[in-house]
Amino acid sequence: MSMTESIAHDTCDEFNVDEVAGRYALSNGCGQNSRSYQDETCTDSDMSCPVDANMEMVSSGYASGMAGRAPPPFSCRPKAHSNDYAGYWDSRTGASSETAYSNARGRTDLEGCCWWGRGALLTRGVCNIGKLNYYLGKRAHTERGEGKFPNIDFCADP
């Protein structure tokens, strides 16, 4: 399903699809469909990536195949102050608002939320990206002298 979505919407990053009453919570980058990507740790191993509250990034794009306007790309950033809300994007007006508006899990901010889906398979969450790093990335090289991508720390730059 994920590969089909990536091809149909011409994107390699997950995009905002969790709409409630015409609004898309910008905190959906923290998790959609009642998920919390940063809390999805590996229960059977220590392969999960650590959550970095200071990490900042913006996804590579949005769904160009969506009819009409599309919500802005996912992003994550540290919370600047207690009233630093991610807000929402309104599908009717195409405008964003920075007022408090929670996703399905109650998140209103973007701190530590850099774990949205990436790649054709939309690999997401601290466990899955951590496993990618453990088997193929910098951690594989550092700990076992293995890894197809020894210079890429998928946990530091998902």
PyMOL commands that set and color helices and strands:
alter all, ss='L'
color gray80, all
select helices_A, chain A and resi 2-8+26-30+37-39+125-136+138-144
alter helices_A, ss='H'
color red, helices_A
select strands_A, chain A and resi 19-20+23-25+57-58+75-76+88-90+96-97
alter strands_A, ss='S'
color yellow, strands_A
deselect
rebuild
show_as cartoon
